[in-house]
Amino acid sequence: MGNIAETVHPQHQEQPENSPKPNQKRRIYLLRFRAGQHLWSALSTLDDLKPEDVVMVQSEHGLEPAIISRGGMYLSPEDERERPANNKIVRQARREEIDKFNNLIENEAEAFAICRKRIEKLGLRMKLIRVERFFNGSNIIFYFTADNRVDFRELVKGLVQEFRTRVEMRQIGVRHETKMIGGIGCCGRELCCSSFMSKFVPVSIKMVKEQELPLNPIKISGVCNRLLCCLTHEFSTYKVLKKGRPKNGKIVDYLGRQCRVKPSNILQEIVKLSPLDAADEIISLPREEWHNIKAFKPVVRGKAEAKPGTDKAGAKTKSRSRPEKTRNKAAGSASKSSKPGAKSGPNRPRKGKKTRSAKAKKK
């Protein structure tokens, strides 16, 4: 980032922003805390801010400088409730604050180089992504990625001795790494995560199927090798448009003709049908005629032609009476047990074995 001291307006150097009046409209701006980083929204009553101006924004750890990217649209109090901003612009930066901001960016670049050399010297399996230092100099944060757990205690000791401030190491995932580095997506635009997304939304393969996209990992994956974040942007729209729409490949009944549903553009809200009796014919129906499509039901046989063992609907019926073979077996077993002298019950001797009484008689 070049020298931005020329963007300071002397009339705003010593004048803090006045508190907004109850019915006063405020402008919403898009700003970055560092060049090439994520865009944040902020509200202000200042109406003469231009791109590349440096302003002071209220943060959790005090005032932080930020660079105006674009914006300046007026918002009414009602609009502010519907479209809340992330930050609040306190005032425009003074000249000495801009000089300190430029030095801070140079110090972050030097800290990045020093930390990377120490990582290589210690042989740590970690990748340094970014270094951020607070404007008041109270803290410095090192963002890194690693596949496994890393013991960086020796690294932190060396960094504390080098910078004489509190050092914090933060491990991030591949999505946050891509968000910090930035890039261009497959659509040719800046990545969603690095441009306007403030938080990550879970993305599932169900969203891909709902939008009828090809299940090709190359086409549905982003720079981070994860599912595209933009799949969540239109997921709710596709769910609404597909409500009441017949599924592709299903056989339906349209005005007495059996047709198969063909793939079509969901956003056009058109259903294409191919009659089974004329494969070359394609019928395109707008949303207003979807009510004429009915689910296909196979022809049911009449009562006279129904097969034995089936009801009117063609379903098999269960007979409560036992089959004839089972009844004959039961009758035969009953006749055997009714013979005179036949023993029954658990005391009946098994074949091939003699009882004690029979052995005693032989002796």
C-alpha positions as CSV (number, residue, x, y, z in Angstrom):
1,M,0.0,0.0,0.0
2,G,1.4,3.4,-1.0
3,N,1.6,6.5,1.1
4,I,-1.9,7.6,2.0
5,A,-1.1,10.7,4.0
6,E,-2.4,12.9,1.2
7,T,-5.9,11.6,1.8
8,V,-6.2,13.4,5.2
9,H,-8.6,16.3,5.4
10,P,-7.2,18.9,7.8
11,Q,-10.6,20.1,8.8
12,H,-11.3,16.7,10.3
13,Q,-8.0,16.0,12.1
14,E,-9.1,17.3,15.5
15,Q,-12.8,17.0,15.2
16,P,-14.4,13.8,16.5
17,E,-17.6,12.5,15.0
18,N,-20.7,14.1,16.6
19,S,-23.2,11.8,18.1
20,P,-26.1,11.2,15.6
21,K,-29.4,12.9,16.2
22,P,-32.5,10.8,16.6
23,N,-33.8,11.3,13.0
24,Q,-30.4,11.9,11.4
25,K,-29.5,9.6,8.5
26,R,-26.1,7.9,8.6
27,R,-24.0,6.5,5.7
28,I,-22.9,2.9,5.5
29,Y,-19.3,2.3,4.2
30,L,-17.3,-0.8,3.3
31,L,-13.8,-0.8,4.7
32,R,-10.7,-3.0,5.2
33,F,-8.4,-3.1,8.2
34,R,-5.5,-4.1,5.9
35,A,-5.1,-3.9,2.2
36,G,-6.5,-7.0,0.4
37,Q,-8.3,-8.3,3.5
38,H,-12.0,-9.0,4.2
39,L,-14.6,-6.2,3.7
40,W,-16.5,-5.0,6.8
41,S,-19.4,-2.6,7.0
42,A,-19.4,0.5,9.2
43,L,-21.8,3.4,9.9
44,S,-20.8,7.1,10.1
45,T,-22.4,10.5,9.9
46,L,-19.4,11.8,7.9
47,D,-20.6,12.4,4.3
48,D,-17.3,13.4,2.7
49,L,-15.3,10.1,3.0
50,K,-13.8,8.8,-0.2
51,P,-12.2,5.5,-1.2
52,E,-8.6,5.0,0.3
53,D,-9.4,7.4,3.2
54,V,-8.1,6.2,6.6
55,V,-10.6,6.3,9.5
56,M,-10.5,5.2,13.1
57,V,-12.9,2.4,13.9
58,Q,-14.0,1.3,17.4
59,S,-13.0,-2.3,18.1
60,E,-12.8,-4.7,21.1
61,H,-9.2,-3.6,21.9
62,G,-9.5,0.1,21.2
63,L,-9.3,2.3,18.1
64,E,-8.0,0.6,15.0
65,P,-7.3,2.3,11.6
66,A,-9.2,1.1,8.5
67,I,-9.2,2.0,4.8
68,I,-12.4,3.0,3.1
69,S,-13.1,0.7,0.2
70,R,-16.4,2.0,-1.2
71,G,-19.9,3.0,0.0
72,G,-21.5,6.1,1.3
73,M,-25.1,5.1,0.9
74,Y,-27.6,6.8,3.3
75,L,-29.5,4.7,5.7
76,S,-32.6,5.6,7.7
77,P,-33.0,4.3,11.3
78,E,-35.5,1.7,9.9
79,D,-32.9,0.5,7.3
80,E,-30.2,0.3,10.0
81,R,-32.3,-2.3,11.9
82,E,-32.8,-4.4,8.8
83,R,-29.2,-4.0,7.7
84,P,-27.0,-3.7,10.8
85,A,-23.3,-2.8,10.4
86,N,-20.4,-4.6,12.0
87,N,-18.4,-1.5,13.1
88,K,-18.7,2.2,13.9
89,I,-16.5,4.9,12.4
90,V,-15.5,7.2,15.3
91,R,-13.6,9.8,13.2
92,Q,-11.1,10.4,10.4
93,A,-7.5,9.5,11.1
94,R,-5.0,12.2,12.0
95,R,-1.7,12.5,10.1
96,E,0.4,11.0,12.9
97,E,-2.0,8.0,13.1
98,I,-1.6,7.4,9.4
99,D,2.2,7.5,9.7
100,K,2.0,5.0,12.6
101,F,-0.4,2.8,10.5
102,N,2.1,2.7,7.6
103,N,4.9,1.7,10.0
104,L,2.7,-0.9,11.5
105,I,2.2,-2.6,8.1
106,E,5.9,-2.6,7.6
107,N,6.5,-4.1,11.0
108,E,4.0,-6.9,10.3
109,A,5.9,-7.8,7.1
110,E,9.2,-7.9,9.0
111,A,7.6,-10.1,11.8
112,F,6.3,-12.5,9.1
113,A,9.8,-13.0,7.7
114,I,11.4,-13.4,11.2
115,C,8.8,-15.9,12.3
116,R,9.1,-18.0,9.1
117,K,12.9,-18.2,9.5
118,R,12.5,-19.4,13.1
119,I,9.9,-22.0,12.0
120,E,12.4,-23.4,9.4
121,K,15.2,-23.4,12.0
122,L,13.2,-25.3,14.6
123,G,11.9,-27.7,11.9
124,L,8.2,-27.2,12.8
125,R,5.6,-28.7,10.5
126,M,3.4,-25.6,10.2
127,K,2.6,-23.0,7.6
128,L,2.6,-19.3,8.5
129,I,-0.4,-17.5,6.9
130,R,-0.5,-13.9,8.3
131,V,0.7,-11.6,11.1
132,E,-1.5,-9.0,12.7
133,R,-0.4,-6.4,15.3
134,F,-2.7,-4.2,17.3
135,F,-2.5,-0.5,16.7
136,N,-1.6,0.1,20.4
137,G,1.2,-2.4,20.2
138,S,-0.2,-4.6,23.0
139,N,-0.5,-7.8,21.1
140,I,0.8,-9.6,18.0
141,I,-1.0,-12.5,16.4
142,F,0.5,-15.2,14.2
143,Y,-2.0,-17.2,12.1
144,F,-0.8,-20.7,10.9
145,T,-2.1,-24.0,9.5
146,A,-0.9,-27.5,10.4
147,D,-2.0,-31.0,9.8
148,N,-1.2,-32.2,13.3
149,R,-0.6,-30.7,16.8
150,V,2.6,-28.5,16.9
151,D,4.7,-27.8,20.0
152,F,5.6,-24.2,19.4
153,R,6.7,-23.2,22.9
154,E,10.3,-22.6,21.9
155,L,9.1,-20.5,18.9
156,V,6.9,-18.3,21.2
157,K,9.8,-17.7,23.6
158,G,12.0,-16.5,20.8
159,L,9.3,-14.3,19.4
160,V,8.6,-12.7,22.8
161,Q,12.3,-11.9,23.2
162,E,12.4,-10.5,19.6
163,F,9.3,-8.2,19.7
164,R,9.0,-7.5,23.5
165,T,5.2,-7.9,23.5
166,R,2.5,-10.5,24.0
167,V,2.6,-13.2,21.3
168,E,-0.4,-15.3,20.4
169,M,-0.4,-18.3,18.0
170,R,-3.7,-19.1,16.3
171,Q,-4.2,-22.3,14.3
172,I,-6.8,-21.9,11.5
173,G,-8.4,-24.3,9.0
174,V,-8.2,-24.4,5.2
175,R,-11.4,-22.2,4.8
176,H,-10.0,-19.4,7.0
177,E,-6.6,-19.7,5.2
178,T,-8.3,-19.1,1.8
179,K,-10.3,-16.2,3.3
180,M,-7.1,-14.5,4.6
181,I,-5.1,-15.1,1.4
182,G,-7.9,-14.3,-1.0
183,G,-8.1,-15.2,-4.7
184,I,-10.3,-15.5,-7.7
185,G,-13.0,-18.2,-7.9
186,C,-14.2,-20.3,-10.9
187,C,-16.8,-17.7,-11.7
188,G,-14.0,-15.1,-12.3
189,R,-14.9,-12.9,-9.3
190,E,-13.2,-12.4,-6.0
191,L,-13.8,-15.2,-3.5
192,C,-17.0,-14.9,-1.5
193,C,-15.2,-15.7,1.8
194,S,-12.6,-13.0,1.3
195,S,-14.9,-10.3,-0.1
196,F,-18.2,-10.1,1.8
197,M,-18.9,-13.3,3.9
198,S,-18.5,-12.6,7.7
199,K,-18.9,-16.2,8.8
200,F,-18.9,-19.7,7.2
201,V,-22.2,-21.5,6.7
202,P,-22.2,-25.4,6.7
203,V,-22.4,-26.7,3.1
204,S,-23.7,-30.2,2.4
205,I,-23.9,-32.5,-0.6
206,K,-27.7,-32.2,-0.3
207,M,-27.5,-28.6,-1.6
208,V,-25.7,-29.9,-4.7
209,K,-28.4,-32.5,-5.4
210,E,-31.2,-30.0,-4.7
211,Q,-29.8,-27.6,-7.4
212,E,-29.3,-30.6,-9.8
213,L,-25.6,-29.9,-10.3
214,P,-23.2,-32.6,-11.5
215,L,-21.5,-34.5,-8.7
216,N,-18.1,-33.6,-10.1
217,P,-15.6,-32.8,-7.3
218,I,-13.7,-30.4,-9.6
219,K,-16.9,-28.4,-10.4
220,I,-18.4,-28.2,-7.0
221,S,-15.2,-27.6,-5.0
222,G,-13.5,-24.2,-4.3
223,V,-9.9,-23.0,-4.0
224,C,-9.8,-24.6,-0.5
225,N,-10.8,-28.0,-1.9
226,R,-14.1,-27.8,0.0
227,L,-17.6,-27.5,-1.2
228,L,-18.3,-24.1,-2.8
229,C,-19.7,-21.5,-0.3
230,C,-21.9,-20.1,-3.0
231,L,-24.0,-23.3,-3.0
232,T,-25.7,-21.8,0.1
233,H,-26.7,-18.6,-1.7
234,E,-29.5,-20.0,-3.9
235,F,-30.3,-23.2,-2.0
236,S,-33.5,-21.7,-0.4
237,T,-34.6,-20.3,-3.8
238,Y,-34.3,-23.8,-5.4
239,K,-36.3,-25.3,-2.6
240,V,-39.1,-22.9,-3.2
241,L,-39.1,-23.3,-7.0
242,K,-39.0,-27.1,-6.8
243,K,-42.1,-27.3,-4.5
244,G,-44.8,-29.2,-6.4
245,R,-42.5,-30.0,-9.3
246,P,-42.4,-33.7,-10.4
247,K,-39.0,-35.4,-10.2
248,N,-36.9,-36.1,-13.2
249,G,-37.4,-39.6,-14.6
250,K,-40.8,-40.1,-13.1
251,I,-43.7,-41.3,-15.3
252,V,-46.7,-39.0,-15.0
253,D,-50.2,-38.7,-16.5
254,Y,-50.8,-35.5,-18.5
255,L,-54.2,-35.1,-20.2
256,G,-54.6,-38.9,-20.5
257,R,-51.1,-39.5,-21.9
258,Q,-48.3,-41.3,-20.1
259,C,-45.1,-39.1,-20.1
260,R,-41.7,-39.2,-18.6
261,V,-40.3,-36.0,-16.9
262,K,-37.1,-34.7,-18.6
263,P,-34.4,-32.6,-17.0
264,S,-34.9,-28.8,-17.4
265,N,-33.8,-25.5,-16.0
266,I,-35.4,-25.0,-12.6
267,L,-35.0,-21.2,-12.6
268,Q,-37.2,-21.0,-15.8
269,E,-40.0,-22.8,-13.9
270,I,-40.7,-25.1,-16.9
271,V,-41.3,-28.8,-16.8
272,K,-40.5,-30.8,-19.9
273,L,-42.4,-34.1,-20.6
274,S,-41.7,-36.8,-23.2
275,P,-44.7,-38.9,-24.1
276,L,-44.0,-42.6,-24.0
277,D,-45.9,-43.1,-27.3
278,A,-43.9,-40.4,-29.1
279,A,-40.3,-40.3,-27.8
280,D,-39.3,-37.4,-30.1
281,E,-42.0,-35.1,-28.9
282,I,-41.3,-32.7,-26.0
283,I,-44.0,-30.9,-24.1
284,S,-42.9,-27.8,-22.2
285,L,-45.3,-26.7,-19.4
286,P,-45.1,-23.5,-17.4
287,R,-45.8,-23.3,-13.7
288,E,-49.4,-22.4,-14.3
289,E,-50.1,-25.8,-15.9
290,W,-48.4,-28.0,-13.4
291,H,-51.7,-28.8,-11.8
292,N,-52.6,-30.8,-15.0
293,I,-49.8,-33.2,-14.2
294,K,-50.9,-36.2,-12.1
295,A,-49.0,-39.1,-10.7
296,F,-49.2,-42.1,-13.0
297,K,-51.1,-45.1,-11.5
298,P,-51.0,-48.5,-13.2
299,V,-54.3,-50.0,-14.5
300,V,-55.9,-52.3,-11.9
301,R,-57.6,-55.5,-12.9
302,G,-61.3,-55.9,-12.4
303,K,-63.0,-58.1,-9.9
304,A,-63.9,-60.8,-12.5
305,E,-60.3,-61.0,-13.7
306,A,-58.7,-61.0,-10.3
307,K,-56.3,-63.8,-9.6
308,P,-57.2,-66.3,-6.8
309,G,-55.7,-65.2,-3.5
310,T,-55.9,-61.5,-4.4
311,D,-58.4,-58.8,-3.6
312,K,-59.9,-56.1,-5.9
313,A,-56.7,-54.0,-5.7
314,G,-54.5,-57.0,-6.7
315,A,-53.0,-57.5,-3.2
316,K,-52.5,-60.9,-1.8
317,T,-54.9,-62.0,0.8
318,K,-54.1,-64.1,3.9
319,S,-56.2,-67.2,4.6
320,R,-57.1,-67.7,8.2
321,S,-57.7,-71.5,7.7
322,R,-54.7,-73.8,7.7
323,P,-53.7,-75.5,4.5
324,E,-55.0,-79.0,3.7
325,K,-51.6,-80.7,4.0
326,T,-51.1,-79.2,7.5
327,R,-54.5,-80.5,8.6
328,N,-53.8,-84.0,7.3
329,K,-50.5,-84.1,9.2
330,A,-52.2,-83.0,12.3
331,A,-54.9,-85.7,11.9
332,G,-52.3,-88.4,11.3
333,S,-50.4,-87.5,14.5
334,A,-53.6,-87.6,16.5
335,S,-54.5,-91.1,15.2
336,K,-51.1,-92.5,16.1
337,S,-51.3,-91.2,19.6
338,S,-54.8,-92.7,20.0
339,K,-53.5,-96.4,19.5
340,P,-53.8,-98.7,22.5
341,G,-50.6,-99.2,24.4
342,A,-48.9,-96.2,22.8
343,K,-47.0,-94.1,25.2
344,S,-47.0,-90.4,25.0
345,G,-45.4,-87.6,26.8
346,P,-41.8,-87.0,27.9
347,N,-41.5,-90.5,29.5
348,R,-41.8,-92.3,26.1
349,P,-38.5,-94.2,25.5
350,R,-36.4,-93.4,22.5
351,K,-35.7,-95.9,19.7
352,G,-32.5,-97.9,20.2
353,K,-32.3,-97.5,23.9
354,K,-33.6,-99.8,26.6
355,T,-35.0,-98.9,29.9
356,R,-33.7,-100.2,33.2
357,S,-36.9,-102.4,33.7
358,A,-36.2,-104.2,30.4
359,K,-32.6,-105.0,31.3
360,A,-33.7,-106.4,34.7
361,K,-36.2,-108.8,33.0
362,K,-33.5,-110.2,30.8
363,K,-31.3,-110.9,33.8
